[in-house]
Amino acid sequence: MSVLFITGAPGTGKSTIAAMLHEKLKCPWFEFGWIPEFRNLNPHTEISYEDEERMSFENLMLVTENYLRHGYENVILTDIREEFTDEVREKFGDRVRVVVLYSGSDEVLRERVLTRDNGNEYRNADEAVEINRRFMERAPKEGEIRIRCDARTAKEVAQCVIDAVNR
């Protein structure tokens, strides 16, 4: 594996798990939200939200390619919108493993979204539950690894990711 793409609804632990894997595997980790928003950096440049999202995603793909070109393994990517997942797969082919974190409990997910203290200001619990449902209802894509996160500690989920990727 060269690219580990962690996706899922808000509150499923993507950032927490990525941070743990980053520490354990000593590998690069990038969250989509870390790519600067052009509108904030360039307030006089007109750009639509859709164009900004597209360009930010493409920039992240270039950064990932650069790390791989320089010999880094296990580059972790998180918080990329679901509609970009297929493009990540196309770009990196069999070098990417997609891990979907999901919650089997709406209540646990709501609680996580509303009470988190990791600096993430997202608090729309209803939307998080709906996003989680969409992940759970769609058929798994080829090679996708799904891990239920609400009945495990973050450390256990991180170990599940490592075990699943190593199979």
N, C-alpha and C positions, 0 to 999 in steps of 0.2 A: 504494500500500500504506500502511496505517496501523498494522497490528499484524503483527509477525513472530513467529510461534510456533515455537520450536526444540525438537524432541523427539528422543528416541532413548534407547538403553540407557545405563546408567552407563558411563563410560569412552569414550564416543564424541566427547567434546569440546564438549558443549553450552555449558558455562560459559566455556570458553576462547574459543570462537567468538563467543559473545554479548559477551564483554568486548572482543574485537577490533572487532566491529561497532559496539558502543556508542562506542568511541573514534573510529572512522573516520566514522561517521554522525552523531555528536554527538546521540544520541537516548537517551531513557529506557530502562532495562533493569531487569527484575524477575525474580528467581528465586522459584519457589514456596516454597522453604525459607526465604526471608527473612520470610515472614509469620509472626508470633510464634505459638508454640504456647500455646494458652490454658491447658493444664494446668500449664505451667511458670509462667506469669504469674499464674494464678488457681488455686492448688493446692486451694482449698476449694470450687471449683465443679466439680460432676460433669459430665463430658462424655465421650462415647464417642470413640474414635479416628475412626470414620467420620463422626460429626457434626463433629468438629474439622476433618477434611480438607475436608468440604463447605463449612463456614463460611469456612475459609481461602481456598478457591478462589473463593467468592463475593466475599470481600473483595478479592482480587486483581482480579477482573473490575470491581469498582467503582472501584478505583484506576486501572485502565487506561482506563475510560470517562472518568474525571475528567481524565486527561492529554490524551485526545483532545478533550474538550470545551474544553480550554484551548489547543488548536491544535498540540499536539505531534504529530509524524509519526514513523513507524517505531518504535513502542513495541515493545521486545523482551521476550518472555516465555519463560522456560525452566523445566524441571524440573516441569512439570505432569503429573500422572499421565495415562497413555494414555486412561483412561476419560472424562476431561474434555475430550479433544480435540474431540469433536463439539459440545460445548457452547460452546467457544471459537468454532468455525465458525458456529454458530447465532447467537451473540451479535453477532459482528462482520461476518458475511456476506462480501461480496466485498472488504472492507477487510483481511482476514486472509490471510496466506500461511503455510502450514504447511510447515516444513522438517524432514524426518526425516534425522538423521545415523545411519549404520549402519556396522558393520565387516564386511568380508568375511572376516576372519581371527579365529577364536576366540582364537588365541594372542596376537595383538596386543591384543585387548580385555582378556584376562586380565592381561597385563603392565601395561597402563595402569591398570586398577583396583587392582592390588596394589602398584604403585610410585608412584602419583601423590603429588605434594607441593603441591597447590593448596589444602590446608586441608580438603578433603572426606575424611571418615573412612570412607566406604563402601568395604568391602573384600570383598564377596561376589562373587567372580569368576564362580562357577558361575551365580548368579542373573543377573548382567549378561549372560552368554552366552545364557541362556534368554530374557531380555527381548529381546535383539538378534535372536534367531531368530524370535521372534513378529513383530517388525517386518518382517523380511525375508520371512516366509511369508505374511503377510496381503496382500491385494490393495491397491495404492495407492488412496487415496481421491481423489476428484475434486480436481484442482488441487494435489495434494500434490507437493512437491519432495523427491526422495530424493538424498542425496549420500553417497557412500562416503568414509569419513574415514580409514581405516587406511593407505591408500597415498599420502596427501598430507600436506603440512605443514599446521599450523593456519592459516597465512597463505593457503595455496592453497585450503583449505576455505572460509575466510571470503570469498575472492574468488569462489568458485563460488556461494556463497549470494547475493552481490550480483548477479552475472551472471544467475543463475536468476530472482531476484525482478524484475530489470529487463526481462526478456523479455516 
